[in-house]
Amino acid sequence: MKKQIPVDVPVTLVIQAVHGDLTIRGWAEPLLEWQCDDEQVTIQAQESGLALSPCQSDLVLKLPQSAEVHIATIHGDAHVTHLRRVSIDHISGDLTLRQITEQVTIGVVNGDLTASAVAELIVTSDIQSDVTLTDVPVVRLTGVNGDLTGRGVLSLSLDQVAGDLELSGLSEQVQIRSVNGDVALVTTGTASVTLDRVNGDLTIRGQASSVQCLVVSGDIDTTEAQIDQLTVETVAGDVETGTLATGRITTIGGDLEIGNITRELTIGTVGGDCTIEQATGTVTLNTIGGDLWLRAAITAHTTLQARVAGDATIVLPESPDVTVTAVVGGEIRGIEGHPSLSGQTVELRYGNGTASIHLHVGGDLMIKGTDHPGSFSSISAQLGKELSELGRELGRELSELGRELASELRRALSGSDPDAAKRARDVAERFSAQAQRWRDTSGSEQVRVRINQREWRLDPERIERIKDQARQAAATGLSSALEAVERALSRIQPPQPPTAPQPPQPPTPPPPATGPTIQLRNPSSQTPLNDAEREQQRASILQMVAEGRISPAEGDLLLAALDDTGA
C-alpha cells in the first residue's frame, strides 16, 4: 500500500523500527510518501518532527532531500540516498548510503557498510563485516571486523580493522590503532599517517608529511612515496623506501633498501642486508647483520656511518668527492696498487674529501669505481680482526632472530596465541642485545692503555671529550688543567703490533667536531716536571673530577699517566 502526505521543509522523520528491509530516497517534492505491506503503519506529528510507527514488513520511503532521518532499529538491509542528515541506532543487515550532504551517525552495523558521497561518516560501534567508502571526506570508525576499502577519503580515525585496509586520496590525518592484515595507502599533499600495529605489510604511495608506526609484522614499502618524516619502531620483515627527508627506524628484522635520503635517517638494527641507492643527507646505520651495498649519488652534504657484520661494497660515482674511513675485519679490495690485507683501518680520500663515509665492517670491503684515491693510509687494527669473527656469528644470529620475530609478531597481533606477545618481546630483547653486542665491539676503535699493570680502554670520542672539558676548565680559571691533560694524554699511545707495516704519511685531517681542541706534543719534547709542578697538575685533574667534568675512572687514568716513569 502506498500513501502520501504533504510536509513542511525542512522536515525531521523518526522511524521506530523496521522488521524488513528499508529503502529511503530523497526527492524534490514537498511530500512524504511511504509504501509497505503493513497496513498498521501510521505517521504522527510530534514536537521533534514526524514519527513513523513500527513497520512489520519492508518499507519504502520518499521525502524531501533536505530531510533529517532518525532510525532506531532495522532488522533487514537498508538503502538510504539523497538526504541531508541520517542517524541509525542499530541495523542487523547491510547498509548502503549515498549522497548524504551533511552527516551520518550509526551505532551498530551487523552487516556490510557501503557509503559514497557522504560528507561525514561516524560509527560508534564495531562494524561486523566489510566497509567500502567512496568520496567520503571525513570518516570516524570504532572497528571493522572485515576489510576496509576507501577512495576519496581525506581524513580517517579508526580503532581496529580485522582484515585488510586499502585507502586512497588521503590528504589530511589518518589515525589507526590496529590492522590485522595488510595496509595500502595512497596519500597526497600534507597527509599525516599514524598506525600503531599492522599485522601484515604496509605499503604507502604518494606524498605525506609524516608516517608513524609502532609495529609492522610484515614488510614496509614506500618506494613510490615522498615522505617528509618516517618513524617506525619495529618491522619484522623488509623495508624499502622511496624519497625520505628524515626518518628513524629502530628495528628491522629483514633487509633494508633506501631509495633517497635528503636530510637525515637513523636506523637502529637491520637483521639482513642494506642497500642505499642515493643519499644527499646524513645516514646512520648502527647495526647491519648482513651486507651493505652503497651505490649512492654522494654529494658534498652526504655523511654515512654504518656498522656492518657482513661485507660492504661501495660503488663510487664519477669524480667522487668523499673521504672513506673504515675498520675492516676481512680483506680490502678494489684499490689499485694497494695490497689486499685483512684486519686493517684505512682512510681513502677522493677529490677534496668533502662527503664522509665511516664504516666498521666485519667482512670484506670492496671499493668500485674508475677513480683512484688522492690519498691512502692504512694501519693494522686488532679491532678489525676481532670484527671478522664476531661479524660472521652475529650476521647469522640476527638473520635467524629476524625470522623468529616476524613469526611471533604475527601471532601476537592476530590474537590467536595468548603467549605470543611475551615471546615476541623476548625475541625483540635478544635481537636488541645482539645488536648492542656488535655496537659495543665495533664502536669507535678503542685504545688499550696499560700503565703500572693496569689497563684502560679509550675511544677517540672519549679522548676528545676529556680534551674539551680541560679546555673549558682552563677557561673558567683552572689554568693548569689544560697543561695537565695535554701532558697525560700525550703519554697514552696504543701498543704497536710487532709486524705492523709502516704507514705512509697521512694527509692533514680536518678540524675535529669538538671545535677548538688541544694539540698534543711528543712526550720526548716535553720538559720534565718538578715536584711542585707535578702536584699542581695532579690537583687540577682531581679538581676536574670533583666538578664532574671527567669521571673518576678518567681521572684515575690521567693521574696514572702523569705518574708514569718519565712523565
ZALUMNU-226277 format. One record per residue (C-alpha): residue number from 0; chain; x, z, y. Coordinates in Angstrom, 2 decimals. Layout:
N
 rovex kolkol      xx      zz      yy
   NUM      A       X       Z       Y
...
This chain:
567
 rovex kolkol      xx      zz      yy
     0      A    0.00    0.00    0.00
     1      A    1.35   -0.98    3.44
     2      A    0.42    0.98    6.58
     3      A    1.45    0.68   10.23
     4      A    1.15    2.77   13.39
     5      A    2.42    2.29   16.96
     6      A    5.15    4.67   18.17
     7      A    6.83    5.53   21.43
     8      A   10.53    4.74   21.59
     9      A   12.98    6.23   21.02
    10      A   11.39    7.88   18.00
    11      A   12.63   10.56   15.59
    12      A   11.38   10.47   11.98
    13      A   11.75   13.32    9.48
    14      A   11.37   12.46    5.78
    15      A   10.96   15.44    3.46
    16      A   11.53   13.87    0.04
    17      A   11.52   10.51   -1.70
    18      A   11.30   10.65   -5.51
    19      A   12.13    6.98   -5.96
    20      A   14.30    4.52   -4.04
    21      A   14.28    4.38   -0.24
    22      A   14.70    1.33    1.99
    23      A   14.73    1.68    5.78
    24      A   15.24   -1.20    8.22
    25      A   15.17   -1.09   11.97
    26      A   13.35   -3.83   13.85
    27      A   12.48   -4.78   17.42
    28      A    8.77   -3.88   17.19
    29      A    7.48   -0.53   18.63
    30      A    5.78    0.09   15.30
    31      A    6.33    2.31   12.25
    32      A    5.44    0.58    9.01
    33      A    5.64    2.07    5.51
    34      A    4.85    0.82    2.06
    35      A    4.71    2.83   -1.18
    36      A    2.61    3.29   -4.33
    37      A    1.89    6.92   -3.46
    38      A   -1.36    6.89   -1.51
    39      A   -0.96   10.55   -0.58
    40      A    1.87    9.84    1.87
    41      A    0.96   10.73    5.44
    42      A    2.69   10.79    8.80
    43      A    2.08   13.63   11.23
    44      A    3.26   14.21   14.77
    45      A    5.40   17.33   15.30
    46      A    7.29   18.80   18.20
    47      A   10.55   17.31   16.91
    48      A    9.02   13.88   16.25
    49      A    7.15   12.27   13.38
    50      A    7.13   13.80    9.87
    51      A    6.53   11.83    6.68
    52      A    5.17   13.81    3.73
    53      A    6.88   13.70    0.29
    54      A    6.65   10.36   -1.49
    55      A    6.42   10.29   -5.31
    56      A    7.39    6.61   -5.60
    57      A    9.68    4.08   -3.98
    58      A    9.35    3.88   -0.20
    59      A    9.98    1.02    2.23
    60      A   10.06    1.77    5.96
    61      A   10.38   -0.27    9.14
    62      A   10.78    1.41   12.51
    63      A   12.34    0.69   15.92
    64      A   16.12    0.16   15.95
    65      A   16.55    2.97   18.48
    66      A   15.09    5.47   15.98
    67      A   16.80    8.57   14.62
    68      A   16.00    9.43   10.98
    69      A   16.50   12.76    9.16
    70      A   16.05   12.75    5.37
    71      A   16.05   15.90    3.25
    72      A   16.18   14.55   -0.32
    73      A   16.36   11.15   -2.00
    74      A   16.09   11.16   -5.81
    75      A   16.95    7.49   -6.20
    76      A   19.06    4.97   -4.30
    77      A   18.85    4.33   -0.56
    78      A   19.49    1.33    1.68
    79      A   19.43    2.05    5.44
    80      A   20.13   -0.58    8.12
    81      A   19.86   -1.25   11.86
    82      A   19.20    2.23   13.22
    83      A   20.69    4.42   15.92
    84      A   21.36    7.67   14.02
    85      A   20.85    8.87   10.41
    86      A   21.25   12.19    8.58
    87      A   20.74   12.80    4.85
    88      A   20.96   16.20    3.18
    89      A   21.04   15.06   -0.46
    90      A   20.90   11.77   -2.33
    91      A   21.05   11.53   -6.13
    92      A   21.81    7.82   -6.36
    93      A   23.80    5.21   -4.45
    94      A   23.71    4.94   -0.67
    95      A   24.19    1.80    1.42
    96      A   24.45    2.00    5.20
    97      A   24.70   -0.92    7.61
    98      A   24.54   -1.41   11.35
    99      A   24.18    2.21   12.49
   100      A   25.10    2.26   16.17
   101      A   25.89    5.96   16.60
   102      A   26.46    8.47   13.78
   103      A   25.64    9.04   10.11
   104      A   25.86   12.59    8.70
   105      A   25.47   13.17    4.95
   106      A   25.54   16.28    2.80
   107      A   25.64   15.39   -0.91
   108      A   26.05   11.90   -2.41
   109      A   25.90   11.77   -6.22
   110      A   26.43    8.02   -6.44
   111      A   28.44    5.33   -4.66
   112      A   28.62    5.15   -0.88
   113      A   28.88    1.80    0.90
   114      A   28.97    1.63    4.68
   115      A   29.53   -1.28    7.06
   116      A   29.35   -1.47   10.85
   117      A   28.72    2.26   11.18
   118      A   30.08    3.80   14.37
   119      A   30.91    7.19   12.83
   120      A   30.51    8.50    9.28
   121      A   30.60   12.19    8.34
   122      A   30.14   13.52    4.79
   123      A   30.30   17.29    4.36
   124      A   30.43   17.48    0.52
   125      A   32.27   15.58   -2.20
   126      A   31.07   12.05   -2.92
   127      A   30.71   11.82   -6.69
   128      A   31.67    8.17   -7.11
   129      A   33.33    5.31   -5.20
   130      A   33.34    4.71   -1.45
   131      A   33.55    1.30    0.25
   132      A   33.87    1.09    4.03
   133      A   33.87   -1.97    6.30
   134      A   34.23   -1.74   10.06
   135      A   33.62    1.98   10.20
   136      A   35.93    3.13   13.02
   137      A   35.70    6.90   12.55
   138      A   35.41    8.49    9.09
   139      A   35.41   12.19    8.19
   140      A   35.00   12.95    4.49
   141      A   35.44   16.04    2.32
   142      A   36.22   14.50   -1.06
   143      A   35.78   11.33   -3.10
   144      A   35.58   11.63   -6.89
   145      A   36.30    7.94   -7.32
   146      A   38.16    5.22   -5.41
   147      A   38.09    4.78   -1.65
   148      A   38.41    1.30   -0.16
   149      A   38.18    0.58    3.54
   150      A   38.68   -2.28    6.00
   151      A   38.45   -1.86    9.74
   152      A   38.78    1.93    9.56
   153      A   40.58    3.17   12.68
   154      A   40.64    6.93   12.03
   155      A   40.18    8.89    8.79
   156      A   40.26   12.55    7.79
   157      A   39.78   13.43    4.14
   158      A   40.46   16.35    1.82
   159      A   40.93   14.66   -1.55
   160      A   40.46   11.41   -3.46
   161      A   40.28   11.49   -7.26
   162      A   41.11    7.79   -7.62
   163      A   42.95    5.17   -5.57
   164      A   42.92    4.85   -1.78
   165      A   43.16    1.48   -0.03
   166      A   42.62    1.19    3.72
   167      A   43.38   -1.45    6.36
   168      A   43.03   -1.62   10.12
   169      A   44.19    1.95   10.71
   170      A   45.32    2.31   14.31
   171      A   44.74    5.97   15.13
   172      A   45.05    9.01   12.85
   173      A   44.89    9.41    9.08
   174      A   44.90   12.90    7.55
   175      A   44.54   13.25    3.77
   176      A   45.38   16.30    1.69
   177      A   45.48   14.86   -1.83
   178      A   45.13   11.50   -3.59
   179      A   45.17   11.46   -7.39
   180      A   46.01    7.77   -7.56
   181      A   47.78    5.03   -5.63
   182      A   47.65    4.74   -1.84
   183      A   47.86    1.41    0.02
   184      A   47.59    1.45    3.81
   185      A   47.73   -1.29    6.43
   186      A   48.36    0.26    9.83
   187      A   48.58   -1.13   13.35
   188      A   49.92   -0.01   16.71
   189      A   50.41    3.73   17.08
   190      A   48.81    4.84   13.82
   191      A   49.76    8.33   12.60
   192      A   49.56    9.00    8.84
   193      A   49.69   12.46    7.23
   194      A   49.47   12.74    3.44
   195      A   50.12   15.99    1.62
   196      A   50.16   14.84   -2.02
   197      A   49.99   11.42   -3.66
   198      A   49.85   11.33   -7.47
   199      A   50.79    7.68   -7.65
   200      A   52.51    5.07   -5.49
   201      A   52.43    4.92   -1.69
   202      A   52.53    1.51   -0.01
   203      A   52.39    1.03    3.76
   204      A   52.32   -2.28    5.67
   205      A   52.13   -2.94    9.38
   206      A   53.15   -0.67   12.24
   207      A   52.91    3.12   12.52
   208      A   54.20    5.71   14.95
   209      A   54.65    8.33   12.22
   210      A   54.21    8.78    8.47
   211      A   54.46   12.26    6.94
   212      A   54.11   13.12    3.26
   213      A   54.96   16.19    1.19
   214      A   54.97   14.91   -2.40
   215      A   54.70   11.45   -3.99
   216      A   54.86   11.35   -7.79
   217      A   55.39    7.58   -7.88
   218      A   57.20    5.12   -5.61
   219      A   57.15    4.60   -1.84
   220      A   57.19    1.03   -0.49
   221      A   57.30    0.40    3.26
   222      A   59.26   -2.88    3.11
   223      A   56.58   -4.67    5.18
   224      A   56.23   -1.89    7.73
   225      A   57.79   -0.86   11.02
   226      A   57.65    2.92   11.29
   227      A   58.90    4.98   14.20
   228      A   59.23    8.20   12.20
   229      A   59.07    8.72    8.42
   230      A   59.18   12.24    6.95
   231      A   58.89   12.87    3.20
   232      A   59.80   15.98    1.24
   233      A   59.79   14.79   -2.39
   234      A   59.48   11.37   -4.02
   235      A   59.77   11.34   -7.80
   236      A   60.19    7.57   -8.03
   237      A   61.90    4.88   -5.95
   238      A   61.83    4.42   -2.18
   239      A   62.03    1.05   -0.40
   240      A   61.87    1.00    3.38
   241      A   61.42   -1.75    5.92
   242      A   62.35   -1.03    9.53
   243      A   62.65    2.64   10.44
   244      A   63.55    4.12   13.78
   245      A   64.03    7.66   12.45
   246      A   63.45    9.20    9.05
   247      A   64.08   12.18    6.80
   248      A   63.54   12.33    3.03
   249      A   64.62   15.49    1.22
   250      A   64.49   14.44   -2.45
   251      A   64.27   11.03   -4.15
   252      A   64.21   11.07   -7.94
   253      A   64.80    7.32   -8.34
   254      A   66.53    4.61   -6.31
   255      A   66.63    4.14   -2.53
   256      A   66.66    0.77   -0.76
   257      A   66.94    0.85    3.02
   258      A   65.91   -2.24    4.98
   259      A   66.91   -1.37    8.53
   260      A   67.61    1.87   10.41
   261      A   67.59    1.55   14.18
   262      A   68.21    5.18   15.19
   263      A   68.70    7.91   12.57
   264      A   67.97    8.52    8.88
   265      A   68.84   11.62    6.84
   266      A   68.46   11.67    3.05
   267      A   68.98   14.85    1.03
   268      A   69.32   13.79   -2.61
   269      A   68.93   10.44   -4.37
   270      A   68.86   10.64   -8.15
   271      A   69.54    6.93   -8.66
   272      A   71.25    4.13   -6.73
   273      A   71.16    3.41   -3.00
   274      A   71.23    0.04   -1.23
   275      A   71.48   -0.34    2.55
   276      A   70.66   -3.76    3.99
   277      A   71.03   -3.06    7.70
   278      A   71.92   -0.03    9.78
   279      A   72.26   -0.10   13.55
   280      A   71.94    3.69   13.86
   281      A   73.10    6.82   12.06
   282      A   72.60    7.23    8.31
   283      A   73.43   10.45    6.42
   284      A   73.14   10.45    2.63
   285      A   74.00   13.92    1.39
   286      A   73.93   13.16   -2.36
   287      A   73.61    9.90   -4.29
   288      A   73.57   10.41   -8.05
   289      A   74.13    6.71   -8.81
   290      A   75.91    3.90   -6.97
   291      A   75.95    2.90   -3.29
   292      A   75.73   -0.72   -2.22
   293      A   76.24   -1.22    1.52
   294      A   75.76   -4.72    2.85
   295      A   74.56   -3.68    6.27
   296      A   74.88   -5.61    9.51
   297      A   77.09   -2.99   11.10
   298      A   77.03   -2.60   14.88
   299      A   79.06   -0.51   17.30
   300      A   76.40    2.22   17.09
   301      A   76.46    2.44   13.29
   302      A   77.54    5.73   11.72
   303      A   77.19    6.22    7.97
   304      A   78.11    9.27    5.91
   305      A   77.48    9.45    2.17
   306      A   78.47   11.40   -0.92
   307      A   78.26    9.13   -3.95
   308      A   78.60   10.34   -7.53
   309      A   78.98    6.79   -8.87
   310      A   80.63    3.67   -7.44
   311      A   80.43    2.43   -3.85
   312      A   80.55   -1.19   -2.66
   313      A   80.91   -2.15    0.99
   314      A   80.19   -5.77    1.94
   315      A   81.67   -6.27    5.38
   316      A   80.13   -8.70    7.88
   317      A   82.15  -11.38    9.64
   318      A   84.55   -9.93   12.23
   319      A   83.81   -6.29   11.37
   320      A   84.44   -3.57   13.94
   321      A   84.45   -0.44   11.80
   322      A   86.58    2.42   10.53
   323      A   86.11    3.26    6.84
   324      A   87.29    6.69    5.70
   325      A   86.84    7.54    2.03
   326      A   87.84   10.13   -0.55
   327      A   87.71    8.24   -3.83
   328      A   87.86    9.65   -7.35
   329      A   88.23    6.26   -9.05
   330      A   90.04    3.10   -8.02
   331      A   90.01    1.43   -4.62
   332      A   89.75   -2.35   -4.89
   333      A   89.35   -5.36   -2.66
   334      A   92.12   -4.57   -0.16
   335      A   94.66   -7.37   -0.48
   336      A   98.26   -6.27   -0.51
   337      A   97.49   -2.66   -1.41
   338      A   97.65   -1.30   -4.97
   339      A   94.52   -0.09   -6.73
   340      A   95.11    3.62   -7.29
   341      A   92.80    6.45   -8.28
   342      A   92.34    9.78   -6.55
   343      A   93.05    8.55   -3.02
   344      A   91.96    9.33    0.51
   345      A   92.03    6.13    2.60
   346      A   91.36    5.06    6.15
   347      A   90.74    1.39    6.90
   348      A   90.30    0.11   10.42
   349      A   88.80   -3.29   11.18
   350      A   88.76   -4.60   14.74
   351      A   88.57   -1.71   17.18
   352      A   87.07    0.55   14.52
   353      A   84.05    1.37   16.69
   354      A   81.50    1.88   13.92
   355      A   82.13    4.62   11.36
   356      A   81.68    4.82    7.58
   357      A   82.71    8.08    5.89
   358      A   82.37    8.31    2.10
   359      A   83.07   10.71   -0.75
   360      A   82.98    8.60   -3.91
   361      A   83.17    9.95   -7.45
   362      A   83.69    6.49   -8.98
   363      A   85.33    3.33   -7.66
   364      A   85.27    1.93   -4.12
   365      A   85.05   -1.85   -3.67
   366      A   85.56   -3.49   -0.27
   367      A   84.20   -7.05    0.00
   368      A   84.81   -9.33    2.97
   369      A   87.10  -12.03    4.31
   370      A   88.77   -9.87    6.97
   371      A   91.82   -7.70    6.33
   372      A   92.03   -4.23    7.85
   373      A   94.08   -3.95   11.03
   374      A   95.44   -0.65    9.76
   375      A   95.54    1.05    6.38
   376      A   96.58    4.58    5.44
   377      A   96.34    6.34    2.10
   378      A   97.35    9.67    0.59
   379      A   96.87   11.13   -2.85
   380      A   93.96   13.59   -2.91
   381      A   93.37   16.27   -5.50
   382      A   89.73   16.34   -4.39
   383      A   89.37   12.67   -5.27
   384      A   90.46   13.31   -8.84
   385      A   88.01   16.19   -9.13
   386      A   85.21   13.97   -7.80
   387      A   85.67   11.36  -10.51
   388      A   84.80   13.58  -13.47
   389      A   82.09   15.52  -11.66
   390      A   80.53   12.34  -10.27
   391      A   80.00   10.81  -13.70
   392      A   78.49   14.04  -15.02
   393      A   76.27   14.56  -12.00
   394      A   75.02   10.98  -11.95
   395      A   73.71   11.30  -15.50
   396      A   72.08   14.67  -14.82
   397      A   70.38   13.62  -11.58
   398      A   69.02   10.47  -13.23
   399      A   67.52   12.48  -16.10
   400      A   66.14   15.13  -13.76
   401      A   64.57   12.45  -11.58
   402      A   62.60   11.05  -14.52
   403      A   61.58   14.55  -15.60
   404      A   60.49   15.40  -12.05
   405      A   58.26   12.31  -11.89
   406      A   56.55   13.20  -15.17
   407      A   55.89   16.82  -14.24
   408      A   54.67   15.95  -10.74
   409      A   52.12   13.51  -12.14
   410      A   50.77   16.19  -14.48
   411      A   50.75   18.83  -11.74
   412      A   48.99   16.69   -9.13
   413      A   46.36   15.42  -11.57
   414      A   45.44   18.98  -12.57
   415      A   45.48   18.03  -16.27
   416      A   48.12   20.63  -17.15
   417      A   47.90   24.08  -15.50
   418      A   51.56   24.81  -16.26
   419      A   52.89   21.51  -14.90
   420      A   53.19   22.78  -11.32
   421      A   55.58   25.54  -12.37
   422      A   57.62   23.13  -14.49
   423      A   57.78   20.67  -11.59
   424      A   59.09   23.43   -9.31
   425      A   61.69   24.36  -11.92
   426      A   62.85   20.76  -12.23
   427      A   62.97   20.38   -8.44
   428      A   65.10   23.52   -8.18
   429      A   67.50   22.24  -10.85
   430      A   67.62   18.88   -9.09
   431      A   68.43   20.61   -5.80
   432      A   71.03   22.88   -7.41
   433      A   72.91   19.96   -8.97
   434      A   72.86   18.11   -5.67
   435      A   74.21   21.19   -3.89
   436      A   76.95   21.46   -6.50
   437      A   78.02   17.92   -5.61
   438      A   77.87   18.62   -1.87
   439      A   79.95   21.77   -2.30
   440      A   82.60   19.90   -4.26
   441      A   82.57   16.67   -2.27
   442      A   82.25   18.28    1.13
   443      A   84.94   17.67    3.70
   444      A   88.24   17.75    1.86
   445      A   89.45   21.31    1.77
   446      A   92.98   22.54    2.34
   447      A   94.14   25.14   -0.16
   448      A   96.30   27.65    1.69
   449      A   98.39   30.12   -0.26
   450      A  100.15   32.91    1.66
   451      A  101.64   36.05    0.13
   452      A   99.99   35.44   -3.28
   453      A   96.56   34.94   -1.66
   454      A   94.63   31.67   -1.39
   455      A   92.08   30.40    1.15
   456      A   90.16   27.11    1.24
   457      A   89.52   25.47    4.61
   458      A   87.90   22.18    5.57
   459      A   88.62   20.24    8.79
   460      A   85.28   21.17   10.36
   461      A   86.02   24.85    9.89
   462      A   89.51   24.49   11.38
   463      A   88.08   22.61   14.37
   464      A   85.54   25.38   14.90
   465      A   88.29   28.02   14.90
   466      A   90.21   25.96   17.47
   467      A   87.15   25.61   19.66
   468      A   86.45   29.35   19.52
   469      A   90.05   30.07   20.53
   470      A   89.74   27.73   23.50
   471      A   86.52   29.46   24.58
   472      A   88.10   32.90   24.16
   473      A   91.05   31.87   26.32
   474      A   88.68   30.55   28.98
   475      A   86.94   33.93   29.15
   476      A   90.17   35.89   29.69
   477      A   91.68   36.40   26.23
   478      A   94.75   34.46   27.29
   479      A   96.89   34.87   24.19
   480      A   94.10   33.75   21.81
   481      A   94.94   30.07   22.29
   482      A   98.62   30.53   21.51
   483      A   97.92   32.87   18.59
   484      A   95.54   30.46   16.86
   485      A   97.80   27.50   17.61
   486      A  100.80   29.23   16.03
   487      A   98.83   30.43   12.98
   488      A   97.14   27.09   12.26
   489      A  100.39   25.19   12.69
   490      A  101.67   27.02    9.61
   491      A   98.66   26.06    7.46
   492      A   99.60   22.90    5.62
   493      A   98.31   21.62    2.27
   494      A  100.83   21.61   -0.56
   495      A  102.38   18.19   -1.14
   496      A  101.89   16.68   -4.61
   497      A  105.27   16.16   -6.27
   498      A  104.68   12.43   -6.88
   499      A  102.64   11.58   -3.81
   500      A  103.53    8.18   -2.27
   501      A  104.91    8.14    1.25
   502      A  102.02    7.12    3.51
   503      A  102.52    4.61    6.32
   504      A  102.28    5.81    9.89
   505      A   98.54    6.20   10.58
   506      A   97.02    4.87   13.80
   507      A   96.32    7.22   16.67
   508      A   92.95    8.83   15.83
   509      A   90.10    9.01   18.34
   510      A   89.43   12.36   20.11
   511      A   87.70   14.87   17.75
   512      A   83.98   15.51   18.08
   513      A   84.54   19.09   19.24
   514      A   85.76   17.94   22.68
   515      A   88.93   19.46   24.18
   516      A   90.99   20.91   21.35
   517      A   94.39   22.34   20.52
   518      A   97.42   20.15   19.90
   519      A   99.36   21.83   17.11
   520      A  103.14   21.97   17.38
   521      A  105.50   21.60   14.48
   522      A  106.41   25.12   13.25
   523      A  110.10   24.24   13.38
   524      A  109.83   23.59   17.12
   525      A  108.25   26.98   17.88
   526      A  110.22   29.81   19.47
   527      A  110.34   32.89   17.21
   528      A  108.18   35.79   18.40
   529      A  109.49   39.19   19.28
   530      A  107.62   42.27   18.09
   531      A  105.63   42.70   21.33
   532      A  104.50   39.07   21.36
   533      A  103.55   39.22   17.69
   534      A  101.45   42.35   18.27
   535      A   99.76   40.77   21.28
   536      A   98.78   37.70   19.26
   537      A   97.58   39.85   16.37
   538      A   95.44   41.82   18.85
   539      A   93.96   38.57   20.21
   540      A   92.90   37.46   16.73
   541      A   91.40   40.87   15.98
   542      A   89.52   40.73   19.29
   543      A   88.05   37.31   18.33
   544      A   86.82   38.86   15.07
   545      A   85.32   41.82   16.96
   546      A   83.50   39.46   19.33
   547      A   82.10   37.46   16.41
   548      A   83.93   34.28   17.39
   549      A   85.51   33.98   13.94
   550      A   84.66   35.59   10.61
   551      A   86.69   38.48    9.14
   552      A   87.95   36.12    6.41
   553      A   89.12   33.62    9.02
   554      A   90.81   36.39   10.96
   555      A   92.50   37.59    7.77
   556      A   93.89   34.10    7.18
   557      A   95.21   33.74   10.74
   558      A   96.88   37.16   10.62
   559      A   98.48   36.36    7.28
   560      A   99.80   33.08    8.68
   561      A  101.28   34.87   11.70
   562      A  102.93   37.48    9.48
   563      A  104.34   34.97    7.01
   564      A  108.11   34.86    6.95
   565      A  109.48   32.53    9.58
   566      A  106.47   32.66   11.85
